[in-house]
Amino acid sequence: MDPHETIKLSKLLSYILRHGAAKHKLVMRPDGYIPLSDILALAKFKSYTREQIEHVVQKNDKQRFAMAEIDNVWMIRANQGHTVKGVDQEELLERITDTLPVVVHGTSLDSWQQIRQQGLSRMERHHIHCATGLPGESGVISGMRSTSQVYIYIDMSKAMEDGIAFFRSANNVILTEGQDGILLTKYFSKVVDRQGKSLFIDIQ
């Protein structure tokens, strides 16, 4: 597969496995898995093979997907980012019990203007997505876009003391629902732009 086709298939898988399963009448297990044969039976995938899907799962730089053989049936899932109902987060994710040295959310300058007023929102997703460092740092493969212009560092200890739960996905994305879908600005430890300039002073 050439890079263009690989990206196209990756985006299609992300849509189906994160958002579109119910619309296409696919049955998703509580752990997020769907039979691979059901995916391949969709009209959208008629030009793709199992081998091509396996290639995308194995080579995806952010490890967005996982495949497993369960009861002699090959299954596929997205590791995080779901908006569909019925996914059991306790089965899909690992709950974090100890604070991590770095938890950071990446966003754009435009989005920051709203975030600084109301906090981070999970929006249509189940969780707010964070990383354990900045793009390109060791062990950071997913959790924020490489194009992020603003880095919001989370005071995980303070948030957990207030009963806010954090989870880890299979590809090391840190996830939280916040409180009622919002992580308030009081749980931000610092906010900087790509040049390291502090933006947090604006909301002190």
C-alpha positions in Angstrom: 0.0 0.0 0.0 1.2 3.5 -0.8 1.2 6.2 1.9 -2.0 7.8 0.6 -4.0 4.5 0.7 -2.6 3.7 4.1 -3.8 7.0 5.5 -7.1 6.6 3.8 -7.7 3.2 5.3 -6.5 4.3 8.8 -9.0 7.2 8.7 -11.8 4.8 7.6 -11.0 2.4 10.4 -10.9 5.2 13.0 -14.4 6.4 11.9 -15.9 2.9 12.0 -14.3 1.7 15.2 -14.6 4.9 17.2 -17.8 6.5 15.9 -19.7 4.7 13.2 -20.3 1.1 14.3 -23.9 1.5 15.3 -24.7 3.4 12.1 -23.4 0.4 10.1 -25.2 -2.1 12.3 -22.0 -3.6 13.7 -22.0 -5.3 17.0 -19.3 -4.0 19.3 -18.2 -5.9 22.4 -17.9 -4.0 25.7 -14.1 -4.0 25.2 -14.5 -2.3 21.9 -13.7 -5.3 19.6 -15.6 -6.0 16.4 -15.1 -9.1 14.3 -12.7 -8.3 11.5 -15.0 -10.2 9.0 -17.8 -7.8 9.8 -15.6 -4.9 9.0 -14.5 -6.4 5.7 -18.1 -7.2 4.8 -19.0 -3.4 4.7 -19.3 -1.8 1.3 -16.7 0.9 2.4 -14.1 -1.9 2.7 -14.8 -3.8 -0.5 -11.5 -2.7 -2.0 -9.5 -3.7 1.0 -8.1 -7.0 2.2 -7.4 -8.4 5.7 -3.7 -8.2 5.0 -4.0 -4.5 4.3 -5.9 -3.9 7.5 -3.3 -5.9 9.4 -0.6 -3.7 7.8 -2.3 -0.5 9.0 -2.8 -1.9 12.6 0.9 -2.9 12.8 2.4 0.1 11.1 0.3 2.9 12.5 2.7 5.3 14.2 0.2 6.2 17.0 -0.8 2.5 17.5 -4.5 3.6 17.3 -5.7 0.0 16.7 -5.4 -3.5 18.1 -6.2 -6.9 16.7 -6.7 -10.1 18.7 -7.9 -13.7 18.1 -10.8 -14.3 20.6 -12.6 -17.6 20.6 -11.0 -18.4 17.2 -12.4 -15.2 15.7 -10.1 -12.3 14.7 -11.3 -9.0 16.2 -10.2 -5.4 15.8 -10.8 -2.3 17.9 -9.7 1.3 18.3 -7.6 1.7 21.5 -9.3 5.0 22.5 -11.3 7.9 21.1 -14.7 6.3 21.1 -18.0 8.3 20.9 -20.2 5.2 20.5 -22.2 4.0 23.4 -21.8 0.5 25.0 -18.0 0.5 25.4 -17.0 -0.5 28.9 -14.1 1.8 29.8 -13.0 -0.6 32.6 -12.5 -3.3 30.0 -10.9 -1.1 27.4 -8.6 0.9 29.6 -6.3 0.6 32.6 -7.2 2.8 35.6 -4.3 4.8 36.9 -3.8 4.7 40.7 -0.5 6.5 41.0 0.2 10.0 39.6 2.5 10.4 36.6 5.4 12.8 36.3 3.9 14.5 33.2 0.3 14.6 31.8 -0.2 17.2 29.1 -3.0 18.0 26.7 -2.2 19.6 23.3 -4.5 22.1 21.6 -4.6 25.0 19.2 -4.4 28.7 20.0 -7.9 29.2 18.9 -9.2 26.4 21.1 -7.2 27.8 24.1 -9.3 31.0 24.1 -12.3 28.9 25.0 -10.5 26.4 27.2 -9.1 29.1 29.5 -12.7 30.3 30.2 -14.4 26.9 30.8 -11.7 24.3 31.1 -11.0 21.2 29.0 -14.1 19.5 27.6 -14.4 15.9 26.4 -16.9 17.2 23.8 -18.5 14.2 22.0 -15.9 11.7 23.1 -15.9 9.7 26.3 -12.7 11.3 27.6 -10.3 14.2 27.4 -7.1 12.9 25.7 -3.6 13.6 27.2 -0.1 12.4 26.6 2.8 11.6 28.9 5.0 14.2 27.3 5.4 16.2 24.1 5.4 14.8 20.6 8.7 13.3 19.7 9.7 12.6 23.3 10.6 9.1 24.4 7.5 6.9 24.8 5.1 9.5 23.4 3.4 8.0 20.4 -0.1 9.3 20.8 -2.3 11.6 22.9 -1.9 14.8 21.1 -1.4 16.1 17.5 2.1 17.0 16.5 0.6 20.3 15.2 -0.5 21.4 18.7 0.3 25.0 19.4 -0.5 25.1 23.2 0.5 22.6 25.9 -1.7 22.3 28.9 0.0 20.5 31.8 -2.4 18.8 34.2 -2.0 18.7 38.0 -2.9 15.1 38.2 -2.3 14.8 42.0 -4.8 17.6 42.7 -7.3 16.2 40.3 -7.1 12.7 41.8 -7.5 14.1 45.3 -10.8 15.6 44.2 -11.9 12.2 42.9 -11.2 12.6 39.2 -10.3 9.3 37.6 -7.5 8.8 35.0 -7.0 5.9 32.6 -4.4 4.6 30.3 -5.1 3.1 26.8 -3.1 0.4 25.2 -1.1 3.0 23.2 -0.3 5.0 26.3 -2.8 7.8 25.9 -3.9 9.2 29.3 -7.7 9.8 29.5 -10.0 11.4 31.9 -13.7 12.3 32.0 -13.0 15.2 34.3 -16.0 16.2 36.3 -19.2 16.0 34.2 -17.1 16.0 31.1 -15.0 19.1 32.1 -11.5 19.4 33.6 -11.5 22.8 35.2 -8.6 25.3 34.9 -7.8 24.9 38.6 -6.3 21.5 37.6 -3.9 23.1 35.2 -0.3 23.3 36.6 1.0 25.3 33.6 0.1 26.3 30.1 2.8 27.2 27.5 3.0 27.7 23.8 5.5 25.9 21.5 8.2 28.5 22.3 7.7 27.9 26.0 6.0 31.2 26.7 3.6 30.9 29.7 -0.1 31.5 28.8 -1.4 30.5 32.2 -0.9 33.9 33.6 -4.0 35.0 31.7 -6.3 32.9 33.9 -4.6 33.4 37.3 
